[in-house]
Amino acid sequence: MTRITPPELPIDPQGSTHVADQIVHIARLVHGGAADPSLTPAQWTALRYFACANRFSRTPSAFSQFHATTRGTASQTVKSLIALGLLERHANEADGRSALIEVTPEGRRKLATDPLADLSRCIDALEAPRRAMFIEALSDIAEALAQMRATPTFGNCGDCGHCDTSSGSKAYCRCTQSMLTHSDMDALCIDFAPVAQPR
């Protein structure tokens, strides 16, 4: 039998596949050499998410969409952090069908050893123009990939198309029909909608 050898693909060190592989490699490096290995990458992601999400998005189902995983898997991750005393569950007055998840004081202290901090320092070390271009490009890629996978695009209220700041000092969310607090403006939201760009 003649063995057919597939043609070798040219290696392009600047190609998109190589860049994508570098992004995945960086994600592995974040947790691979972490000083605090007591939590799994999924647990760190959950703890980080609930610390940064706004009051409309601190639910297990919202986290499952953010983490691109099943509700069952997300629920197990949340339960494990509650058992560790890093998260706690509260009644959701706005929606009795779901619970709100809050980070405990112990969880806040845990975030002080977040392995993501090293990556943040590397990004901060970039010169301001390069950092701004990098952040913009990464946001565009995240938005495009979310659209391809039909998953929500997460962002903060300050950059959201639902956010109405025409009244001056106060901001209003047209999606949730509620006034936004100062802390909401920088928080992650599941209802985020990119601002439509003028044609």
C-alpha positions in Angstrom: 0.0 0.0 0.0 1.3 3.4 -1.0 1.5 5.8 1.9 0.3 9.2 1.0 2.2 12.0 2.7 0.2 15.1 3.2 1.8 18.3 1.9 3.7 20.3 4.5 2.1 23.5 5.3 4.3 26.6 5.3 5.2 27.9 8.7 4.4 31.6 9.0 5.6 33.0 12.3 3.4 36.0 11.8 0.3 34.0 10.6 -3.0 34.1 12.3 -2.8 30.5 13.5 0.6 31.1 15.1 -0.8 34.2 16.9 -3.9 32.3 18.0 -1.6 29.6 19.4 0.4 32.2 21.3 -2.8 33.6 22.9 -3.7 30.0 24.1 -0.1 29.5 25.3 -0.2 32.8 27.3 -3.5 31.6 28.9 -1.7 28.4 30.0 1.3 30.3 31.3 -0.9 32.4 33.6 -1.9 29.4 35.7 1.0 27.1 34.9 3.5 28.8 37.1 1.1 30.5 39.5 2.3 31.2 43.0 -1.1 30.2 44.4 -2.1 26.9 42.8 -5.0 26.3 45.3 -7.7 27.1 42.8 -8.3 25.7 39.3 -8.3 28.0 36.3 -12.1 27.7 36.1 -12.4 28.7 39.8 -10.1 31.7 39.3 -12.2 32.7 36.3 -15.4 32.5 38.3 -14.0 34.4 41.3 -12.7 37.1 39.0 -16.0 37.2 37.1 -18.2 37.7 40.1 -15.9 40.4 41.5 -16.2 42.3 38.2 -19.8 41.6 37.1 -22.6 44.2 37.7 -25.7 43.5 39.7 -27.6 42.3 36.7 -25.0 39.7 35.8 -23.9 38.0 39.0 -25.8 34.8 38.4 -24.6 31.3 37.6 -26.3 31.3 34.2 -24.6 34.5 33.2 -21.2 33.1 34.3 -21.8 30.0 32.2 -22.3 32.2 29.2 -19.2 34.3 30.0 -17.1 31.2 30.5 -18.6 29.5 27.5 -19.5 26.4 29.4 -22.7 24.5 30.4 -24.9 25.7 33.2 -24.2 22.4 35.1 -20.4 22.9 34.9 -20.7 26.6 35.9 -23.0 25.7 38.8 -20.5 23.1 40.1 -17.7 25.7 39.9 -19.7 28.2 41.8 -20.7 25.6 44.4 -17.1 24.7 45.0 -16.2 28.3 45.7 -19.1 28.7 48.0 -17.9 25.6 49.9 -14.5 27.3 50.2 -16.1 30.4 51.6 -15.0 32.6 48.7 -18.5 33.1 47.2 -21.9 33.3 48.8 -25.4 33.0 47.5 -28.1 35.6 48.0 -31.8 35.8 47.0 -32.3 37.8 43.8 -35.1 40.3 44.5 -35.4 41.2 40.9 -35.8 37.6 39.7 -37.0 34.9 42.1 -36.0 32.1 39.7 -32.3 32.8 40.2 -29.8 33.7 42.9 -27.2 36.4 43.0 -23.6 35.4 43.8 -21.4 37.7 45.8 -17.7 37.6 46.6 -17.0 37.2 50.3 -14.3 39.2 52.1 -12.2 36.0 52.1 -12.8 35.9 48.3 -11.5 39.5 48.0 -8.4 38.6 49.9 -7.9 35.6 47.7 -8.0 37.8 44.6 -4.9 39.6 45.9 -3.0 36.5 44.8 -4.7 36.3 41.4 -2.2 34.7 38.9 -3.6 37.1 36.3 -1.7 39.9 37.9 1.5 39.0 36.3 -0.1 39.1 32.8 -1.6 42.5 33.7 1.9 43.8 34.7 3.2 42.7 31.3 0.4 44.5 29.5 1.0 47.6 31.6 4.7 47.5 30.6 3.8 48.1 27.0 4.2 51.7 25.7 0.8 53.5 25.9 0.2 53.6 22.1 1.0 49.9 21.7 -1.1 49.0 24.7 -4.1 51.0 23.3 -3.8 49.3 19.9 -3.5 45.9 21.6 -6.6 46.4 23.7 -8.6 47.6 20.8 -7.5 44.7 18.6 -8.2 42.2 21.3 -11.7 43.6 21.9 -12.4 43.4 18.2 -11.3 39.8 18.1 -13.4 38.9 21.2 -16.5 40.5 19.7 -16.0 38.8 16.3 -15.5 35.4 17.8 -18.5 35.8 20.1 -20.6 36.6 17.0 -19.3 33.5 15.2 -20.1 31.3 18.1 -23.5 33.0 18.8 -22.5 33.8 22.4 -23.0 37.1 24.3 -20.3 39.8 24.0 -19.5 41.0 27.5 -18.4 44.6 28.1 -19.0 47.4 30.6 -21.9 49.8 30.8 -19.7 52.8 29.9 -19.1 51.4 26.5 -22.6 49.9 25.9 -25.1 50.9 23.3 -27.9 50.5 25.9 -26.3 53.2 28.1 -28.0 56.6 27.9 -26.0 59.4 29.4 -27.9 62.2 27.8 -29.4 63.4 31.1 -25.9 64.6 32.2 -24.5 63.2 35.5 -26.7 60.1 35.7 -26.7 57.1 33.3 -29.7 55.0 32.4 -29.8 51.5 31.0 -32.4 51.1 28.3 -32.1 47.3 28.5 -32.8 46.8 32.2 -34.8 50.1 32.4 -32.9 51.2 35.5 -30.5 53.9 36.6 -26.9 52.9 36.6 -24.5 53.5 39.5 -20.9 54.7 39.2 -19.7 51.1 39.9 -21.9 49.8 37.2 -20.2 51.8 34.5 -16.9 49.8 34.7 -18.5 46.4 35.5 -19.1 43.5 33.2 -22.6 43.0 31.9 -24.3 40.1 30.1 -26.7 42.6 28.3 -23.8 44.5 26.8 -24.4 45.7 23.2 -21.5 47.2 21.2 -22.2 50.8 20.2 -23.2 50.9 16.5 -20.4 52.4 14.4 -21.6 55.1 11.9 -21.3 54.1 8.3 
